[in-house]
Amino acid sequence: MPTLTSKDVALMAVFAALSVIVIKVFPGVPIYGVPNAQIKLDVALAPIYGIIIGPYLGFLSGLFGGLVLANRIDTVLTSFCTGISAFVAGMLTRKRGGSTSLVPGWVPAAAVIGLLLLGWYSTPVGREIPYYPILHIAGFLIIIVGRGRIAKLFQEGLEEAKQIRWIPSAPFLLLGIIVVILAYILPKPYLSQFQFLSFLSIPLYFVGGVIILYGLLGPQIKGKLVYTMILATYCGIIADHMLGNLIYLNLYGLPPQIFMEYLPASVVERFTFTAIATIIGIGLLLTLRRAGMLRKR
């Protein structure tokens, strides 16, 4: 565990508050087969916390952000999902597991996903549908194959980013704003006769947000930083997903067909969250670095 500074504590508090705001303000994605349960959009933010402020403080930010608004046993338990996501992504982008540790950062990240996979296959449902965790096996293999090279390339990407100029793209910004406005309008009562339109609202919010973020940051993001951010955020997000699967499986006894029917939607969700996390994460990294807010890695 690194030595804490006031800057670290402030960033941890800010990120936890950001999770609370996102959970409170933005609609979530309904979880198939579990009434009144939703996947909140802080899923896309959690790995960023670990990458920016480290795996341990990132874990606490993700955990506290979820616990503040938790009001049921499942929301209390799934608060640990975002914490685990931050931990895995944070470890994967660091050469060591701690300032005095001799263990490479990728080892704890691989251990977490490996244990989650063992947890899945230890259940009757997991053994009945052994091919379900294809996304999670892919994440585990990414870590095993990439190992310390991911952290090395990430650091090199940060160094390269010092030379990048911030030049927002006005056409993408305008398009993104139009899409978000359209997403806001679709659920309005005066369009209630076209009920199918309301279902487009949440996907359009995602699309509009990604377009706006790309307009702000896209022209400057390229190279090693992008590739390693994609890998790190993906591994964090699928760790979150598997822990959530195990929690809901044990709480509600979900049958195998629920998981398989929802698998295509899960693939789209996790890739979408990875794209959002990558773009937001790179923007925050570059901004905080210029402001001198990042801890020396």
C-alpha positions as CSV (number, residue, x, y, z in Angstrom):
1,M,0.0,0.0,0.0
2,P,1.6,3.3,-1.1
3,T,2.1,6.2,1.3
4,L,-1.0,8.4,1.3
5,T,-0.9,12.1,0.4
6,S,-3.7,14.7,0.7
7,K,-3.8,14.7,-3.1
8,D,-4.5,10.9,-3.2
9,V,-7.3,11.2,-0.6
10,A,-8.8,14.1,-2.5
11,L,-8.8,12.2,-5.8
12,M,-10.3,9.1,-4.1
13,A,-13.1,11.2,-2.7
14,V,-13.7,13.0,-6.0
15,F,-13.9,9.7,-7.9
16,A,-16.2,8.1,-5.3
17,A,-18.5,11.2,-5.5
18,L,-18.4,10.9,-9.3
19,S,-19.7,7.4,-9.1
20,V,-22.5,8.5,-6.8
21,I,-23.5,11.2,-9.3
22,V,-23.4,8.9,-12.2
23,I,-25.5,6.2,-10.4
24,K,-28.0,8.8,-9.3
25,V,-28.4,10.8,-12.5
26,F,-28.0,8.3,-15.4
27,P,-30.4,5.4,-16.1
28,G,-28.9,2.0,-15.8
29,V,-29.2,-1.1,-18.0
30,P,-31.8,-3.6,-16.7
31,I,-30.5,-7.0,-15.7
32,Y,-32.3,-9.8,-17.5
33,G,-34.0,-12.2,-15.1
34,V,-33.6,-10.0,-11.9
35,P,-36.5,-7.6,-11.2
36,N,-35.6,-4.0,-10.4
37,A,-31.9,-4.6,-10.8
38,Q,-29.7,-2.5,-13.1
39,I,-26.2,-2.2,-14.3
40,K,-25.2,1.3,-13.5
41,L,-22.9,3.4,-15.7
42,D,-20.2,3.7,-13.0
43,V,-19.1,0.3,-14.4
44,A,-17.3,2.3,-17.2
45,L,-15.6,4.6,-14.7
46,A,-14.3,2.2,-12.2
47,P,-11.2,0.9,-14.1
48,I,-10.2,4.5,-14.7
49,Y,-10.0,5.0,-10.9
50,G,-7.5,2.2,-10.6
51,I,-5.4,3.4,-13.5
52,I,-5.2,7.0,-12.3
53,I,-4.9,6.7,-8.5
54,G,-3.7,3.1,-8.2
55,P,-5.3,-0.3,-7.5
56,Y,-5.8,0.1,-3.8
57,L,-7.3,3.7,-3.7
58,G,-9.1,2.9,-6.9
59,F,-10.7,-0.1,-5.2
60,L,-11.9,2.1,-2.3
61,S,-13.3,4.8,-4.7
62,G,-15.3,2.2,-6.6
63,L,-16.5,0.5,-3.4
64,F,-17.5,3.6,-1.5
65,G,-19.2,5.1,-4.6
66,G,-21.5,2.1,-4.8
67,L,-22.1,1.7,-1.0
68,V,-23.3,5.3,-0.6
69,L,-26.5,4.5,-2.6
70,A,-26.8,0.8,-1.8
71,N,-30.2,0.0,-0.4
72,R,-30.5,-3.8,-0.9
73,I,-28.2,-6.8,-0.3
74,D,-27.5,-7.2,-4.0
75,T,-26.5,-3.5,-4.4
76,V,-24.3,-3.7,-1.3
77,L,-22.5,-6.8,-2.7
78,T,-22.2,-5.5,-6.3
79,S,-20.4,-2.4,-4.9
80,F,-17.4,-4.7,-4.7
81,C,-17.7,-5.3,-8.4
82,T,-16.6,-1.8,-9.3
83,G,-13.9,-2.0,-6.7
84,I,-12.5,-5.2,-8.2
85,S,-12.6,-3.6,-11.6
86,A,-10.5,-0.7,-10.4
87,F,-8.1,-3.0,-8.7
88,V,-7.5,-5.2,-11.8
89,A,-7.0,-2.3,-14.2
90,G,-4.8,-0.5,-11.7
91,M,-2.5,-3.5,-11.2
92,L,-2.3,-4.2,-14.9
93,T,-0.9,-0.8,-15.7
94,R,1.8,-0.9,-13.0
95,K,5.1,-2.7,-13.1
96,R,4.8,-3.7,-9.4
97,G,1.9,-4.6,-7.1
98,G,3.1,-1.9,-4.6
99,S,5.8,0.6,-4.0
100,T,7.9,-1.9,-2.0
101,S,6.5,-5.1,-3.6
102,L,8.6,-7.5,-5.8
103,V,5.5,-9.0,-7.3
104,P,4.7,-7.8,-10.9
105,G,1.4,-5.9,-11.1
106,W,0.0,-8.3,-13.7
107,V,0.2,-11.2,-11.3
108,P,-2.5,-10.0,-8.8
109,A,-4.7,-8.9,-11.8
110,A,-4.4,-12.4,-13.3
111,A,-5.1,-14.0,-9.9
112,V,-8.3,-12.1,-9.5
113,I,-9.7,-13.1,-12.8
114,G,-8.5,-16.6,-12.4
115,L,-10.2,-17.0,-9.0
116,L,-13.4,-15.6,-10.5
117,L,-13.3,-18.2,-13.3
118,L,-12.7,-20.9,-10.7
119,G,-15.7,-19.6,-8.8
120,W,-17.8,-19.8,-11.9
121,Y,-16.8,-23.4,-12.7
122,S,-17.3,-24.4,-9.1
123,T,-21.1,-23.9,-9.5
124,P,-23.5,-26.4,-11.2
125,V,-24.6,-23.6,-13.6
126,G,-21.0,-22.8,-14.6
127,R,-20.3,-26.5,-15.4
128,E,-23.5,-26.8,-17.4
129,I,-22.6,-23.8,-19.6
130,P,-18.8,-24.0,-19.7
131,Y,-18.4,-21.7,-22.7
132,Y,-20.4,-18.8,-21.2
133,P,-17.3,-17.0,-19.8
134,I,-15.6,-16.5,-23.2
135,L,-15.1,-12.8,-22.5
136,H,-13.5,-13.5,-19.1
137,I,-11.2,-16.2,-20.5
138,A,-10.1,-13.8,-23.1
139,G,-9.3,-11.2,-20.4
140,F,-7.3,-13.8,-18.5
141,L,-5.4,-14.7,-21.6
142,I,-4.7,-11.0,-22.4
143,I,-3.0,-10.7,-19.0
144,I,-1.1,-14.0,-19.3
145,V,0.2,-13.1,-22.7
146,G,0.8,-9.4,-22.1
147,R,2.2,-9.7,-18.6
148,G,4.5,-6.8,-17.7
149,R,4.6,-5.6,-21.3
150,I,1.2,-4.0,-20.8
151,A,2.5,-1.8,-18.0
152,K,5.7,-1.0,-19.9
153,L,3.8,0.1,-23.0
154,F,1.4,2.1,-21.0
155,Q,4.2,4.1,-19.4
156,E,5.8,4.6,-22.8
157,G,2.4,5.8,-24.1
158,L,2.1,8.3,-21.2
159,E,5.6,9.7,-22.1
160,E,4.6,10.0,-25.8
161,A,1.4,11.8,-24.8
162,K,3.5,14.8,-23.5
163,Q,3.9,15.8,-27.2
164,I,0.2,15.7,-28.0
165,R,-1.7,18.9,-28.6
166,W,-5.4,19.2,-27.6
167,I,-7.4,20.0,-30.7
168,P,-11.1,19.3,-30.3
169,S,-13.2,18.4,-33.4
170,A,-16.2,20.7,-33.8
171,P,-18.1,18.4,-36.2
172,F,-18.0,15.4,-33.8
173,L,-19.0,17.7,-30.9
174,L,-22.0,19.0,-32.8
175,L,-23.1,15.5,-33.9
176,G,-22.7,14.2,-30.3
177,I,-24.8,17.0,-28.9
178,I,-27.5,16.4,-31.5
179,V,-27.6,12.7,-30.6
180,V,-27.9,13.4,-26.8
181,I,-30.7,15.9,-27.4
182,L,-32.5,13.3,-29.5
183,A,-32.1,10.7,-26.8
184,Y,-33.6,13.2,-24.3
185,I,-36.6,13.9,-26.5
186,L,-37.5,10.3,-27.4
187,P,-39.1,9.3,-24.0
188,K,-41.2,12.5,-23.8
189,P,-45.0,12.0,-23.3
190,Y,-45.9,13.7,-26.6
191,L,-44.1,10.8,-28.4
192,S,-45.8,8.1,-26.2
193,Q,-47.8,6.8,-29.2
194,F,-44.5,5.6,-30.6
195,Q,-43.5,3.4,-27.6
196,F,-40.6,1.7,-29.5
197,L,-38.8,5.1,-29.6
198,S,-38.3,5.2,-25.9
199,F,-36.2,2.1,-26.0
200,L,-33.7,3.9,-28.2
201,S,-33.1,6.5,-25.6
202,I,-30.4,4.8,-23.5
203,P,-28.4,3.4,-26.5
204,L,-28.5,6.9,-28.0
205,Y,-27.2,8.4,-24.7
206,F,-24.2,6.0,-24.9
207,V,-23.6,6.8,-28.6
208,G,-23.9,10.6,-28.1
209,G,-21.6,10.5,-25.1
210,V,-18.9,8.5,-26.9
211,I,-19.1,10.9,-29.9
212,I,-18.8,14.0,-27.7
213,L,-15.8,12.4,-25.9
214,Y,-14.2,11.5,-29.2
215,G,-14.8,15.1,-30.4
216,L,-13.0,16.4,-27.3
217,L,-10.2,13.9,-27.1
218,G,-10.3,11.6,-30.1
219,P,-8.0,13.6,-32.4
220,Q,-5.2,13.3,-29.9
221,I,-5.5,9.7,-28.7
222,K,-3.3,7.2,-30.6
223,G,-0.5,4.8,-30.2
224,K,0.5,2.7,-27.2
225,L,-1.6,4.6,-24.6
226,V,-4.8,3.7,-26.5
227,Y,-4.0,0.1,-26.9
228,T,-3.0,-0.5,-23.3
229,M,-6.0,1.5,-22.0
230,I,-8.3,-0.7,-24.0
231,L,-6.7,-3.9,-22.6
232,A,-6.6,-2.6,-19.0
233,T,-10.1,-1.3,-18.9
234,Y,-11.5,-4.4,-20.6
235,C,-9.9,-6.7,-18.1
236,G,-11.2,-4.6,-15.2
237,I,-14.7,-4.5,-16.7
238,I,-15.0,-8.2,-17.3
239,A,-13.7,-8.9,-13.7
240,D,-16.6,-6.7,-12.6
241,H,-19.0,-8.7,-14.8
242,M,-18.0,-12.1,-13.5
243,L,-18.2,-11.1,-9.9
244,G,-21.7,-9.7,-10.6
245,N,-22.6,-13.0,-12.3
246,L,-21.5,-15.0,-9.2
247,I,-23.4,-12.6,-6.9
248,Y,-26.7,-12.8,-8.7
249,L,-26.3,-16.5,-9.3
250,N,-26.0,-17.2,-5.6
251,L,-28.6,-14.7,-4.5
252,Y,-31.3,-15.6,-7.0
253,G,-30.4,-19.0,-8.3
254,L,-30.6,-17.9,-11.9
255,P,-30.9,-20.8,-14.4
256,P,-28.4,-21.4,-17.2
257,Q,-30.7,-20.2,-20.0
258,I,-30.8,-16.7,-18.4
259,F,-27.1,-16.3,-18.8
260,M,-27.0,-17.7,-22.3
261,E,-29.9,-15.6,-23.5
262,Y,-28.3,-12.5,-22.2
263,L,-24.8,-13.3,-23.4
264,P,-25.1,-11.3,-26.7
265,A,-26.3,-8.2,-24.8
266,S,-23.4,-8.7,-22.3
267,V,-20.9,-8.7,-25.2
268,V,-22.3,-5.4,-26.5
269,E,-22.4,-3.9,-23.0
270,R,-18.8,-4.8,-22.1
271,F,-17.4,-3.6,-25.4
272,T,-19.4,-0.3,-25.0
273,F,-18.2,0.2,-21.5
274,T,-14.6,-0.5,-22.6
275,A,-14.8,2.1,-25.3
276,I,-16.3,4.7,-22.9
277,A,-13.7,3.9,-20.2
278,T,-10.8,4.2,-22.7
279,I,-11.9,7.6,-24.1
280,I,-12.7,9.1,-20.7
281,G,-9.7,7.5,-19.1
282,I,-7.2,8.9,-21.6
283,G,-8.8,12.4,-21.3
284,L,-8.5,12.4,-17.5
285,L,-5.0,11.0,-17.6
286,L,-3.8,13.7,-20.0
287,T,-5.6,16.5,-18.1
288,L,-4.4,15.4,-14.6
289,R,-0.9,14.9,-15.9
290,R,-0.7,18.4,-17.3
291,A,-2.1,19.7,-14.0
292,G,0.5,17.9,-12.0
293,M,-2.1,15.8,-10.2
294,L,-0.7,12.3,-11.0
295,R,1.5,10.4,-8.6
296,K,4.9,9.5,-10.1
297,R,4.6,5.9,-11.3
